[in-house]
Amino acid sequence: MAEADLLATKKYKDNIASKIDKLANLKDEITTLKQEADIIEAELLKVAQEDLANTKYKSVKYEGTDSNLQATVSESVKITLESLLPQIFGAVYNDMVKISTKAELTAPAKRLIAGIWQGNFCMDTTVIDVISSMHLDDKTAKLISKKCKGINYQKDVDNLIIIANMSDQQAQEYAYLLMEAAVWQQFKAICDVNKIDSQDEINEVIKKIQAAFVVEVTPKISIVEG
């Protein structure tokens, strides 16, 4: 092999070796940085969990120098007694449960079950009732009714701050009430469809929900723009 070819081969091998070494170093750095980030995140999650405990708030914000952090409560719904699902949802079972090898709840059903299971519902109150209690002018109330449905807590908080000019605390309180009203509204609609109208029958469905599911509540954090 000519000297030029040998030099080219050596250069090629050296280039590959350099890239391998660099990749290995980068992966080590990523692992170290991820471990550091996980430790910091765990510490911040602990702070958020303490700050959100025993409150009606679903989120809390913290300010950094260049970025902000937002902690939001996440609810996980697990089925414990699948056989009770047809009795709970009745005629709307197929709309609220995904049929597969095992029963799986749809997103609306998870919101409903999480609310009822935790007692986070406001009996005989609708989303419109909550909006009416805000004492807004007609134009603002109409816009709020389009934007705030009690389905996405954080979006409702943001919309109440922007559209209704509420403080963050006031917006969180109303967003929570909207969420409670939406849970009851959906639950009552299901009861109506299934011709469940007496308080005893309603209480029985609530008991079945408490028996058939378990809801785990944990906070999640994310970095947001300052």
N, CA, C and O of each residue as an XYZ file, in Angstrom:
904
protein
N       0.848     -1.189      0.000
C       0.000      0.000      0.000
C       0.884      1.239      0.000
O       1.861      1.319      0.744
N       0.535      2.189     -0.829
C       1.332      3.411     -0.957
C       1.270      4.200      0.338
O       0.321      4.088      1.114
N       2.323      5.013      0.555
C       2.403      5.827      1.782
C       1.194      6.759      1.908
O       0.662      6.967      2.999
N       0.775      7.314      0.768
C      -0.384      8.228      0.778
C      -1.640      7.506      1.229
O      -2.466      8.055      1.958
N      -1.768      6.255      0.778
C      -2.953      5.468      1.177
C      -2.921      5.142      2.667
O      -3.948      5.157      3.345
N      -1.701      4.844      3.169
C      -1.560      4.548      4.592
C      -1.913      5.757      5.439
O      -2.583      5.634      6.465
N      -1.460      6.928      5.003
C      -1.759      8.158      5.729
C      -3.264      8.442      5.729
O      -3.831      8.864      6.737
N      -3.896      8.201      4.578
C      -5.343      8.428      4.461
C      -6.119      7.479      5.365
O      -7.097      7.861      6.008
N      -5.652      6.219      5.398
C      -6.314      5.224      6.250
C      -6.175      5.593      7.726
O      -7.133      5.517      8.496
N      -4.947      5.998      8.106
C      -4.704      6.390      9.501
C      -5.565      7.590      9.887
O      -6.144      7.635     10.973
N      -5.639      8.577      8.961
C      -6.451      9.768      9.223
C      -7.918      9.402      9.390
O      -8.617      9.940     10.249
N      -8.372      8.467      8.545
C      -9.769      8.009      8.608
C     -10.058      7.330      9.948
O     -11.081      7.592     10.580
N      -9.129      6.440     10.376
C      -9.298      5.733     11.638
C      -9.229      6.692     12.825
O     -10.001      6.574     13.777
N      -8.287      7.650     12.753
C      -8.156      8.624     13.827
C      -9.425      9.466     13.958
O      -9.851      9.804     15.062
N     -10.022      9.799     12.802
C     -11.249     10.604     12.787
C     -12.398      9.839     13.443
O     -13.167     10.408     14.218
N     -12.509      8.556     13.133
C     -13.550      7.715     13.731
C     -13.315      7.582     15.235
O     -14.245      7.686     16.034
N     -12.048      7.349     15.605
C     -11.717      7.194     17.025
C     -12.058      8.456     17.801
O     -12.565      8.400     18.921
N     -11.765      9.613     17.173
C     -12.056     10.900     17.818
C     -13.552     11.074     18.037
O     -13.983     11.552     19.086
N     -14.340     10.682     17.039
C     -15.801     10.814     17.145
C     -16.355      9.861     18.208
O     -17.280     10.206     18.944
N     -15.772      8.647     18.280
C     -16.215      7.684     19.290
C     -15.935      8.219     20.687
O     -16.781      8.154     21.578
N     -14.709      8.758     20.859
C     -14.337      9.311     22.162
C     -15.248     10.473     22.543
O     -15.693     10.581     23.685
N     -15.522     11.353     21.554
C     -16.373     12.505     21.814
C     -17.787     12.070     22.179
O     -18.395     12.625     23.093
N     -18.310     11.073     21.463
C     -19.650     10.561     21.747
C     -19.706      9.969     23.156
O     -20.662     10.200     23.896
N     -18.680      9.210     23.516
C     -18.640      8.605     24.852
C     -18.610      9.682     25.934
O     -19.305      9.583     26.945
N     -17.787     10.722     25.703
C     -17.708     11.821     26.676
C     -19.032     12.562     26.798
O     -19.455     12.919     27.898
N     -19.688     12.792     25.653
C     -20.975     13.486     25.660
C     -22.027     12.671     26.409
O     -22.816     13.219     27.179
N     -22.032     11.351     26.174
C     -23.001     10.493     26.865
C     -22.761     10.496     28.369
O     -23.706     10.478     29.159
N     -21.484     10.520     28.759
C     -21.158     10.600     30.191
C     -21.658     11.915     30.782
O     -22.208     11.948     31.883
N     -21.453     13.016     30.018
C     -21.907     14.338     30.475
C     -23.424     14.375     30.594
O     -23.973     14.923     31.550
N     -24.102     13.775     29.593
C     -25.569     13.743     29.607
C     -26.071     12.982     30.828
O     -27.008     13.417     31.497
N     -25.438     11.835     31.116
C     -25.830     11.030     32.273
C     -25.645     11.812     33.568
O     -26.512     11.813     34.441
N     -24.485     12.482     33.674
C     -24.195     13.276     34.875
C     -25.181     14.426     35.024
O     -25.699     14.679     36.112
N     -25.435     15.125     33.911
C     -26.359     16.263     33.939
C     -27.788     15.803     34.249
O     -28.523     16.477     34.972
N     -28.173     14.646     33.692
C     -29.525     14.132     33.965
C     -29.676     13.776     35.439
O     -30.709     14.056     36.047
N     -28.650     13.161     36.011
C     -28.700     12.820     37.427
C     -28.832     14.076     38.286
O     -29.596     14.109     39.251
N     -28.066     15.114     37.912
C     -28.125     16.385     38.643
C     -29.505     17.018     38.501
O     -30.070     17.528     39.469
N     -30.050     16.978     37.257
C     -31.374     17.545     37.001
C     -32.452     16.781     37.770
O     -33.390     17.382     38.294
N     -32.314     15.443     37.837
C     -33.287     14.621     38.556
C     -33.305     14.958     40.046
O     -34.367     14.995     40.668
N     -32.115     15.205     40.617
C     -32.012     15.545     42.042
C     -32.687     16.883     42.311
O     -33.450     17.027     43.266
N     -32.390     17.879     41.438
C     -32.985     19.210     41.601
C     -34.493     19.136     41.411
O     -35.249     19.763     42.154
N     -34.931     18.370     40.414
C     -36.368     18.241     40.144
C     -37.084     17.599     41.334
O     -38.180     18.018     41.707
N     -36.457     16.581     41.925
C     -37.056     15.918     43.087
C     -37.188     16.894     44.254
O     -38.189     16.879     44.969
N     -36.181     17.741     44.444
C     -36.225     18.730     45.523
C     -37.347     19.739     45.282
O     -38.075     20.108     46.203
N     -37.475     20.184     44.017
C     -38.517     21.156     43.677
C     -39.905     20.528     43.762
O     -40.863     21.184     44.171
N     -40.012     19.252     43.374
C     -41.296     18.548     43.483
C     -41.736     18.453     44.942
O     -42.920     18.588     45.252
N     -40.776     18.221     45.828
C     -41.085     18.140     47.250
C     -41.613     19.475     47.762
O     -42.574     19.516     48.531
N     -40.977     20.573     47.330
C     -41.427     21.912     47.714
C     -42.837     22.162     47.199
O     -43.700     22.646     47.931
N     -43.066     21.825     45.918
C     -44.379     22.050     45.303
C     -45.454     21.217     45.995
O     -46.565     21.692     46.230
N     -45.111     19.974     46.316
C     -46.072     19.086     46.976
C     -46.491     19.659     48.331
O     -47.662     19.599     48.706
N     -45.520     20.215     49.060
C     -45.813     20.813     50.366
C     -46.673     22.070     50.211
O     -47.590     22.306     50.998
N     -46.364     22.876     49.182
C     -47.101     24.122     48.974
C     -48.526     23.878     48.482
O     -49.428     24.668     48.762
N     -48.728     22.768     47.740
C     -50.059     22.471     47.202
C     -50.902     21.620     48.157
O     -52.112     21.485     47.974
N     -50.257     21.051     49.168
C     -50.985     20.202     50.114
C     -52.029     21.012     50.875
O     -51.787     22.150     51.278
N     -53.180     20.406     51.060
C     -54.286     21.021     51.821
C     -54.749     22.354     51.224
O     -55.230     23.230     51.944
N     -54.601     22.498     49.912
C     -55.136     23.684     49.228
C     -56.061     23.200     48.119
O     -56.075     22.017     47.782
N     -56.823     24.116     47.564
C     -57.687     23.775     46.430
C     -56.987     24.065     45.108
O     -57.551     23.831     44.039
N     -55.765     24.573     45.180
C     -55.050     24.948     43.966
C     -54.492     23.714     43.255
O     -54.103     22.734     43.890
N     -54.463     23.788     41.933
C     -53.950     22.694     41.127
C     -52.564     23.013     40.566
O     -51.931     22.140     39.970
N     -52.086     24.231     40.742
C     -50.767     24.588     40.228
C     -50.158     25.689     41.074
O     -50.859     26.413     41.781
N     -48.843     25.803     40.989
C     -48.122     26.861     41.689
C     -46.909     27.240     40.834
O     -46.287     26.381     40.209
N     -46.587     28.520     40.815
C     -45.456     28.996     40.014
C     -44.346     29.516     40.913
O     -44.601     30.092     41.971
N     -43.101     29.302     40.474
C     -41.932     29.818     41.166
C     -41.074     30.587     40.164
O     -40.964     30.192     39.004
N     -40.474     31.673     40.610
C     -39.683     32.514     39.717
C     -38.200     32.249     39.869
O     -37.675     32.214     40.982
N     -37.524     32.062     38.736
C     -36.069     31.987     38.711
C     -35.528     33.306     38.194
O     -36.292     34.254     38.014
N     -34.234     33.388     37.950
C     -33.638     34.621     37.425
C     -33.988     34.806     35.952
O     -34.400     35.886     35.530
N     -33.818     33.734     35.176
C     -34.077     33.806     33.733
C     -35.304     33.010     33.304
O     -35.892     33.285     32.259
N     -35.686     32.032     34.104
C     -36.829     31.183     33.764
C     -37.724     31.009     34.983
O     -37.307     31.236     36.119
N     -38.945     30.607     34.729
C     -39.879     30.297     35.809
C     -40.189     28.809     35.802
O     -39.989     28.126     34.797
N     -40.674     28.321     36.920
C     -41.057     26.923     37.029
C     -42.514     26.826     37.449
O     -42.970     27.556     38.329
N     -43.231     25.923     36.815
C     -44.639     25.722     37.159
C     -44.849     24.275     37.585
O     -44.465     23.346     36.876
N     -45.458     24.097     38.741
C     -45.789     22.757     39.240
C     -47.293     22.563     39.129
O     -48.070     23.404     39.580
N     -47.699     21.457     38.530
C     -49.118     21.173     38.312
C     -49.459     19.798     38.869
O     -48.696     18.846     38.705
N     -50.593     19.702     39.518
C     -51.031     18.418     40.085
C     -51.505     17.498     38.965
O     -52.313     17.890     38.123
N     -50.999     16.288     38.966
C     -51.398     15.281     37.982
C     -52.182     14.184     38.683
O     -51.777     13.701     39.741
N     -53.298     13.793     38.096
C     -54.153     12.763     38.692
C     -54.114     11.494     37.847
O     -54.318     11.537     36.634
N     -53.853     10.376     38.494
C     -53.812      9.084     37.816
C     -54.968      8.228     38.314
O     -55.080      7.940     39.506
N     -55.826      7.829     37.378
C     -56.996      7.017     37.740
C     -56.744      5.555     37.380
O     -56.447      5.236     36.229
N     -56.865      4.667     38.373
C     -56.672      3.242     38.136
C     -57.951      2.481     38.491
O     -58.594      2.757     39.503
N     -58.298      1.532     37.648
C     -59.501      0.721     37.876
C     -59.166     -0.415     38.840
O     -58.194     -1.143     38.639
N     -59.965     -0.559     39.869
C     -59.757     -1.644     40.828
C     -60.854     -2.709     40.730
O     -60.591     -3.891     40.948
N     -62.077     -2.296     40.403
C     -63.184     -3.249     40.240
C     -63.861     -3.002     38.896
O     -64.827     -2.245     38.797
N     -63.336     -3.653     37.874
C     -63.820     -3.440     36.502
C     -65.283     -3.838     36.336
O     -65.991     -3.270     35.504
N     -65.732     -4.798     37.114
C     -67.108     -5.299     36.969
C     -68.155     -4.248     37.311
O     -69.308     -4.366     36.897
N     -67.763     -3.213     38.069
C     -68.714     -2.162     38.447
C     -68.878     -1.088     37.366
O     -69.801     -0.277     37.439
N     -67.989     -1.076     36.364
C     -68.034     -0.010     35.355
C     -69.365      0.065     34.602
O     -69.892      1.163     34.423
N     -69.932     -1.072     34.153
C     -71.235     -0.980     33.470
C     -72.329     -0.415     34.362
O     -73.230      0.269     33.877
N     -72.260     -0.693     35.662
C     -73.265     -0.160     36.591
C     -73.070      1.337     36.825
O     -74.037      2.072     37.026
N     -71.819      1.781     36.797
C     -71.523      3.204     37.023
C     -71.940      4.044     35.823
O     -72.598      5.073     35.977
N     -71.552      3.602     34.620
C     -71.801      4.408     33.420
C     -73.096      4.050     32.699
O     -73.609      4.848     31.914
N     -73.627      2.859     32.956
C     -74.907      2.474     32.377
C     -74.958      2.600     30.863
O     -74.132      2.027     30.153
N     -75.944      3.362     30.372
C     -76.186      3.480     28.931
C     -75.040      4.140     28.176
O     -74.934      3.977     26.961
N     -74.171      4.891     28.876
C     -73.067      5.575     28.176
C     -71.746      4.828     28.382
O     -70.678      5.405     28.177
N     -71.803      3.574     28.779
C     -70.594      2.773     29.045
C     -69.634      2.781     27.862
O     -68.438      3.016     28.036
N     -70.145      2.528     26.662
C     -69.280      2.440     25.482
C     -68.641      3.780     25.120
O     -67.606      3.816     24.456
N     -69.261      4.888     25.559
C     -68.696      6.205     25.277
C     -67.619      6.583     26.298
O     -66.735      7.387     26.003
N     -67.694      6.011     27.482
C     -66.792      6.400     28.561
C     -65.656      5.408     28.796
O     -64.706      5.717     29.515
N     -65.743      4.233     28.205
C     -64.741      3.192     28.434
C     -64.235      2.670     27.092
O     -65.021      2.334     26.206
N     -62.902      2.605     26.957
C     -62.294      2.025     25.762
C     -62.303      0.510     25.908
O     -61.809     -0.035     26.895
N     -62.869     -0.162     24.914
C     -62.967     -1.617     24.975
C     -61.724     -2.230     24.340
O     -61.468     -2.017     23.155
N     -60.958     -2.980     25.103
C     -59.776     -3.681     24.606
C     -59.648     -4.964     25.417
O     -60.647     -5.494     25.903
N     -58.429     -5.465     25.564
C     -58.259     -6.660     26.382
C     -58.626     -6.351     27.834
O     -58.991     -7.249     28.593
N     -58.526     -5.082     28.211
C     -58.991     -4.654     29.524
C     -59.664     -3.298     29.375
O     -59.373     -2.564     28.431
N     -60.547     -2.962     30.285
C     -61.278     -1.701     30.205
C     -60.318     -0.534     30.427
O     -59.476     -0.571     31.324
N     -60.456      0.500     29.600
C     -59.616      1.689     29.717
C     -60.498      2.931     29.608
O     -61.297      3.045     28.678
N     -60.359      3.844     30.534
C     -61.198      5.035     30.551
C     -60.750      6.062     29.522
O     -59.560      6.199     29.241
N     -61.717      6.781     28.963
C     -61.399      7.901     28.088
C     -60.982      9.089     28.959
O     -61.168      9.068     30.176
N     -60.418     10.124     28.331
C     -59.985     11.312     29.076
C     -61.146     11.966     29.844
O     -60.975     12.306     31.015
N     -62.332     12.153     29.215
C     -63.455     12.728     29.972
C     -63.861     11.868     31.166
O     -64.213     12.390     32.223
N     -63.811     10.552     30.992
C     -64.179      9.659     32.097
C     -63.170      9.764     33.234
O     -63.550      9.720     34.404
N     -61.874      9.905     32.900
C     -60.840     10.043     33.938
C     -61.064     11.316     34.746
O     -60.945     11.309     35.971
N     -61.393     12.421     34.049
C     -61.664     13.682     34.764
C     -62.858     13.515     35.697
O     -62.841     13.977     36.838
N     -63.894     12.850     35.194
C     -65.110     12.640     35.990
C     -64.822     11.778     37.218
O     -65.181     12.141     38.338
N     -64.177     10.642     37.002
C     -63.899      9.714     38.098
C     -62.974     10.354     39.134
O     -63.195     10.208     40.336
N     -61.933     11.065     38.670
C     -60.998     11.717     39.596
C     -61.733     12.715     40.479
O     -61.478     12.799     41.680
N     -62.654     13.478     39.871
C     -63.408     14.475     40.622
C     -64.351     13.860     41.633
O     -64.382     14.277     42.791
N     -65.132     12.859     41.200
C     -66.094     12.213     42.097
C     -65.364     11.451     43.201
O     -65.747     11.528     44.368
N     -64.321     10.720     42.837
C     -63.592      9.888     43.799
C     -62.988     10.738     44.921
O     -62.989     10.339     46.085
N     -62.469     11.924     44.548
C     -61.842     12.805     45.542
C     -62.838     13.727     46.250
O     -62.481     14.442     47.186
N     -64.101     13.697     45.784
C     -65.091     14.596     46.368
C     -64.962     16.013     45.846
O     -65.475     16.953     46.453
N     -64.275     16.170     44.719
C     -64.088     17.495     44.131
C     -65.210     17.792     43.135
O     -64.977     17.891     41.931
N     -66.423     17.932     43.654
C     -67.563     18.299     42.818
C     -68.484     19.185     43.634
O     -68.516     19.125     44.864
N     -69.222     19.996     42.924
C     -70.121     20.946     43.585
C     -71.558     20.584     43.192
O     -72.010     20.915     42.095
N     -72.259     19.912     44.086
C     -73.590     19.388     43.789
C     -74.573     20.488     43.385
O     -74.622     21.563     43.982
N     -75.352     20.177     42.348
C     -76.394     21.082     41.845
C     -75.850     22.426     41.366
O     -76.555     23.434     41.411
N     -74.596     22.442     40.909
C     -73.986     23.668     40.381
C     -73.442     23.405     38.986
O     -72.793     22.387     38.746
N     -73.710     24.331     38.063
C     -73.223     24.199     36.696
C     -72.093     25.193     36.447
O     -71.854     26.096     37.248
N     -71.409     25.011     35.331
C     -70.339     25.929     34.936
C     -70.898     27.344     34.760
O     -70.251     28.321     35.137
N     -72.086     27.448     34.193
C     -72.727     28.759     34.004
C     -73.018     29.419     35.350
O     -72.888     30.636     35.488
N     -73.411     28.620     36.340
C     -73.652     29.160     37.689
C     -72.383     29.812     38.246
O     -72.431     30.893     38.832
N     -71.255     29.134     38.053
C     -69.980     29.662     38.558
C     -69.609     30.947     37.839
O     -69.169     31.911     38.465
N     -69.786     30.961     36.528
C     -69.462     32.170     35.752
C     -70.367     33.322     36.170
O     -69.924     34.467     36.255
N     -71.629     33.019     36.430
C     -72.561     34.069     36.883
C     -72.127     34.662     38.219
O     -72.327     35.850     38.471
N     -71.540     33.839     39.065
C     -71.107     34.321     40.384
C     -69.885     35.235     40.307
O     -69.521     35.871     41.297
N     -69.253     35.302     39.138
C     -68.070     36.162     38.973
C     -68.445     37.632     38.827
O     -67.592     38.510     38.958
N     -69.734     37.904     38.555
C     -70.246     39.274     38.406
C     -69.468     40.059     37.339
O     -68.981     41.162     37.586
N     -69.368     39.459     36.157
C     -68.675     40.093     35.031
C     -69.685     40.819     34.156
O     -70.885     40.551     34.225
N     -69.196     41.734     33.337
C     -70.099     42.364     32.375
C     -70.469     41.324     31.321
O     -69.771     40.321     31.168
N     -71.552     41.555     30.601
C     -72.102     40.557     29.671
C     -71.088     40.091     28.627
O     -70.990     38.901     28.327
N     -70.336     41.047     28.081
C     -69.368     40.719     27.027
C     -68.270     39.801     27.568
O     -67.912     38.808     26.935
N     -67.742     40.143     28.741
C     -66.672     39.331     29.347
C     -67.201     37.964     29.756
O     -66.538     36.951     29.537
N     -68.388     37.930     30.347
C     -68.987     36.664     30.776
C     -69.210     35.725     29.587
O     -68.996     34.517     29.690
N     -69.638     36.289     28.469
C     -69.876     35.490     27.271
C     -68.575     34.885     26.759
O     -68.537     33.724     26.352
N     -67.503     35.689     26.782
C     -66.201     35.204     26.314
C     -65.644     34.147     27.268
O     -65.074     33.145     26.836
N     -65.814     34.383     28.557
C     -65.354     33.402     29.547
C     -66.091     32.079     29.383
O     -65.493     31.010     29.502
N     -67.386     32.153     29.109
C     -68.174     30.920     28.947
C     -67.722     30.108     27.737
O     -67.901     28.891     27.698
N     -67.132     30.790     26.742
C     -66.610     30.091     25.564
C     -65.243     29.483     25.839
O     -64.911     28.413     25.331
N     -64.454     30.186     26.655
C     -63.068     29.781     26.882
C     -62.888     28.855     28.093
O     -62.003     27.999     28.092
N     -63.716     29.023     29.111
C     -63.537     28.287     30.367
C     -64.644     27.246     30.553
O     -65.802     27.594     30.789
N     -64.281     25.984     30.446
C     -65.268     24.900     30.522
C     -65.106     24.025     31.759
O     -65.886     23.097     31.971
N     -64.087     24.320     32.584
C     -63.848     23.485     33.751
C     -63.166     22.180     33.408
O     -63.155     21.254     34.219
N     -62.596     22.093     32.218
C     -61.953     20.861     31.752
C     -60.439     20.939     31.896
O     -59.800     19.973     32.314
N     -59.859     22.099     31.545
C     -58.413     22.297     31.647
C     -58.151     23.388     32.676
O     -58.300     24.575     32.388
N     -57.761     22.978     33.868
C     -57.609     23.905     34.996
C     -56.655     25.054     34.670
O     -57.003     26.219     34.864
N     -55.455     24.738     34.175
C     -54.457     25.786     33.952
C     -54.881     26.762     32.853
O     -54.645     27.966     32.961
N     -55.507     26.241     31.797
C     -55.998     27.131     30.735
C     -57.087     28.050     31.263
O     -57.153     29.222     30.892
N     -57.948     27.513     32.139
C     -58.997     28.346     32.740
C     -58.374     29.442     33.597
O     -58.824     30.588     33.560
N     -57.341     29.101     34.369
C     -56.648     30.112     35.190
C     -56.098     31.213     34.293
O     -56.302     32.397     34.559
N     -55.403     30.821     33.234
C     -54.792     31.799     32.320
C     -55.853     32.684     31.665
O     -55.672     33.897     31.562
N     -56.953     32.083     31.225
C     -58.016     32.854     30.572
C     -58.706     33.811     31.531
O     -59.063     34.928     31.156
N     -58.892     33.371     32.765
C     -59.527     34.246     33.760
C     -58.636     35.446     34.079
O     -59.131     36.550     34.306
N     -57.332     35.226     34.095
C     -56.394     36.325     34.345
C     -56.398     37.299     33.167
O     -56.457     38.515     33.353
N     -56.336     36.752     31.965
C     -56.226     37.592     30.752
C     -57.550     38.265     30.410
O     -57.589     39.470     30.162
N     -58.635     37.490     30.396
C     -59.926     38.010     29.921
C     -60.685     38.760     31.016
O     -61.235     39.836     30.780
N     -60.708     38.174     32.222
C     -61.496     38.779     33.306
C     -60.662     39.669     34.229
O     -61.178     40.233     35.194
N     -59.368     39.786     33.922
C     -58.467     40.644     34.695
C     -58.433     40.273     36.178
O     -58.392     41.148     37.043
N     -58.450     38.973     36.462
C     -58.404     38.505     37.846
C     -56.956     38.375     38.319
O     -56.032     38.270     37.512
N     -56.778     38.383     39.622
C     -55.463     38.083     40.187
C     -55.237     36.582     40.041
O     -56.184     35.830     39.812
N     -53.988     36.146     40.171
C     -53.677     34.728     40.025
C     -54.432     33.896     41.064
O     -54.957     32.832     40.737
N     -54.491     34.363     42.289
C     -55.177     33.617     43.341
C     -56.679     33.528     43.074
O     -57.280     32.465     43.230
N     -57.276     34.639     42.675
C     -58.712     34.646     42.385
C     -59.021     33.735     41.201
O     -60.013     33.007     41.205
N     -58.156     33.787     40.186
C     -58.357     32.945     39.005
C     -58.263     31.465     39.370
O     -59.034     30.651     38.860
N     -57.331     31.114     40.243
C     -57.194     29.713     40.656
C     -58.422     29.250     41.434
O     -58.880     28.119     41.270
N     -58.947     30.125     42.276
C     -60.126     29.756     43.060
C     -61.336     29.512     42.156
O     -62.073     28.543     42.339
N     -61.531     30.408     41.173
C     -62.665     30.232     40.261
C     -62.442     29.045     39.319
O     -63.391     28.339     38.976
N     -61.204     28.827     38.905
C     -60.906     27.688     38.025
C     -61.219     26.383     38.741
O     -61.698     25.428     38.129
N     -60.946     26.348     40.030
C     -61.254     25.157     40.829
C     -62.767     24.948     40.904
O     -63.250     23.823     40.773
N     -63.515     26.043     41.117
C     -64.979     25.947     41.164
C     -65.544     25.505     39.812
O     -66.495     24.725     39.753
N     -64.954     26.007     38.735
C     -65.382     25.603     37.391
C     -65.156     24.106     37.192
O     -65.994     23.411     36.618
N     -64.021     23.623     37.671
C     -63.700     22.206     37.554
C     -64.696     21.362     38.343
O     -65.177     20.343     37.848
N     -65.006     21.784     39.574
C     -65.974     21.059     40.401
C     -67.355     21.038     39.744
O     -68.034     20.011     39.735
N     -67.760     22.190     39.194
C     -69.068     22.284     38.541
C     -69.131     21.397     37.301
O     -70.149     20.756     37.039
N     -68.022     21.365     36.530
C     -67.984     20.549     35.313
C     -68.090     19.062     35.652
O     -68.744     18.301     34.938
N     -67.446     18.658     36.739
C     -67.516     17.260     37.176
C     -68.957     16.896     37.526
O     -69.475     15.870     37.084
N     -69.591     17.745     38.321
C     -70.979     17.459     38.709
C     -71.907     17.476     37.494
O     -72.797     16.633     37.377
N     -71.700     18.427     36.599
C     -72.541     18.567     35.410
C     -72.496     17.284     34.585
O     -73.534     16.779     34.154
N     -71.291     16.759     34.368
C     -71.141     15.536     33.582
C     -71.719     14.333     34.332
O     -72.396     13.489     33.744
N     -71.447     14.269     35.624
C     -71.956     13.165     36.440
C     -73.488     13.154     36.443
O     -74.109     12.101     36.298
N     -74.083     14.328     36.607
C     -75.546     14.443     36.625
C     -76.135     14.059     35.278
O     -77.200     13.445     35.215
N     -75.446     14.418     34.200
C     -75.923     14.062     32.861
C     -75.958     12.545     32.689
O     -76.899     11.998     32.113
N     -74.920     11.870     33.195
C     -74.881     10.406     33.127
C     -75.998      9.800     33.970
O     -76.653      8.845     33.553
N     -76.210     10.357     35.149
C     -77.303      9.876     36.010
C     -78.654     10.060     35.319
O     -79.506      9.174     35.377
N     -78.850     11.201     34.668
C     -80.111     11.475     33.974
C     -80.342     10.470     32.847
O     -81.447      9.954     32.676
N     -79.268     10.194     32.070
C     -79.373      9.241     30.964
C     -79.776      7.867     31.486
O     -80.541      7.143     30.851
N     -79.248      7.527     32.650
C     -79.536      6.214     33.244
C     -80.746      6.227     34.174
O     -80.992      5.272     34.910
N     -81.502      7.339     34.124
C     -82.728      7.488     34.923
C     -82.468      7.290     36.433
O     -83.255      6.674     37.151
N     -81.341      7.838     36.867
C     -81.000      7.822     38.293
C     -81.276      9.219     38.822
O     -80.540     10.156     38.514
N     -82.329      9.367     39.613
C     -82.703     10.722     40.029
C     -82.815     10.923     41.538
O     -82.776     12.061     42.008
N     -82.951      9.867     42.289
C     -83.058     10.049     43.742
C     -81.667     10.195     44.353
O     -80.685      9.689     43.811
N     -81.596     10.886     45.479
C     -80.305     11.111     46.133
C     -79.679      9.794     46.591
O     -78.459      9.635     46.561
N     -80.510      8.870     47.008
C     -79.998      7.567     47.441
C     -79.328      6.827     46.284
O     -78.274      6.214     46.450
N     -79.958      6.896     45.106
C     -79.385      6.232     43.926
C     -78.085      6.909     43.510
O     -77.122      6.236     43.144
N     -78.057      8.234     43.564
C     -76.848      8.990     43.221
C     -75.714      8.637     44.182
O     -74.575      8.422     43.768
N     -76.046      8.581     45.468
C     -75.041      8.221     46.480
C     -74.501      6.813     46.249
O     -73.329      6.538     46.505
N     -75.364      5.931     45.765
C     -74.953      4.554     45.501
C     -73.936      4.500     44.357
O     -72.970      3.738     44.413
N     -74.161      5.316     43.317
C     -73.211      5.374     42.204
C     -71.869      5.926     42.685
O     -70.813      5.427     42.295
N     -71.912      6.947     43.525
C     -70.681      7.537     44.073
C     -69.913      6.488     44.885
O     -68.687      6.418     44.805
N     -70.636      5.670     45.669
C     -69.995      4.611     46.448
C     -69.325      3.586     45.533
O     -68.243      3.084     45.835
N     -69.979      3.286     44.418
C     -69.419      2.323     43.467
C     -68.145      2.884     42.834
O     -67.179      2.152     42.621
N     -68.147      4.179     42.537
C     -66.961      4.827     41.972
C     -65.799      4.758     42.972
O     -64.659      4.481     42.600
N     -66.109      5.010     44.226
C     -65.067      4.965     45.264
C     -64.525      3.553     45.455
O     -63.374      3.369     45.848
N     -65.364      2.558     45.173
C     -64.929      1.164     45.311
C     -64.193      0.666     44.069
O     -63.276     -0.149     44.175
N     -64.595      1.155     42.888
C     -64.081      0.615     41.628
C     -62.781      1.253     41.176
O     -62.120      0.731     40.278
N     -62.398      2.373     41.779
C     -61.207      3.093     41.319
C     -60.332      3.521     42.489
O     -60.758      3.545     43.644
N     -59.100      3.854     42.149
C     -58.220      4.544     43.081
C     -57.553      5.669     42.290
O     -57.122      5.459     41.156
N     -57.469      6.857     42.880
C     -56.884      8.011     42.203
C     -55.606      8.418     42.930
O     -55.627      8.719     44.124
N     -54.492      8.422     42.194
C     -53.220      8.850     42.756
C     -52.931     10.267     42.271
O     -53.007     10.547     41.075
N     -52.599     11.156     43.201
C     -52.358     12.565     42.865
C     -50.895     12.892     43.105
O     -50.393     12.756     44.221
N     -50.206     13.329     42.038
C     -48.797     13.704     42.150
C     -48.554     14.988     41.373
O     -49.191     15.214     40.344
N     -47.629     15.845     41.854
C     -47.335     17.075     41.115
C     -46.315     16.844     39.995
O     -45.428     16.000     40.120
N     -46.445     17.585     38.923
C     -45.452     17.590     37.844
C     -44.934     19.013     37.698
O     -45.668     19.976     37.918
N     -43.650     19.140     37.322
C     -43.091     20.477     37.156
C     -42.591     20.674     35.734
O     -42.203     19.715     35.067
N     -42.602     21.920     35.272
C     -42.089     22.263     33.963
C     -41.533     23.683     33.991
O     -42.036     24.545     34.711
N     -40.492     23.912     33.200
C     -39.906     25.229     33.080
C     -40.726     26.033     32.084
O     -41.011     25.556     30.986
N     -41.106     27.248     32.459
C     -41.896     28.106     31.573
C     -41.150     29.413     31.359
O     -40.243     29.756     32.118
N     -41.540     30.132     30.327
C     -40.899     31.406     30.025
C     -41.158     32.413     31.139
O     -42.228     32.417     31.748
N     -40.174     33.261     31.397
C     -40.307     34.264     32.455
C     -41.234     35.385     32.059
O     -41.452     36.310     32.841
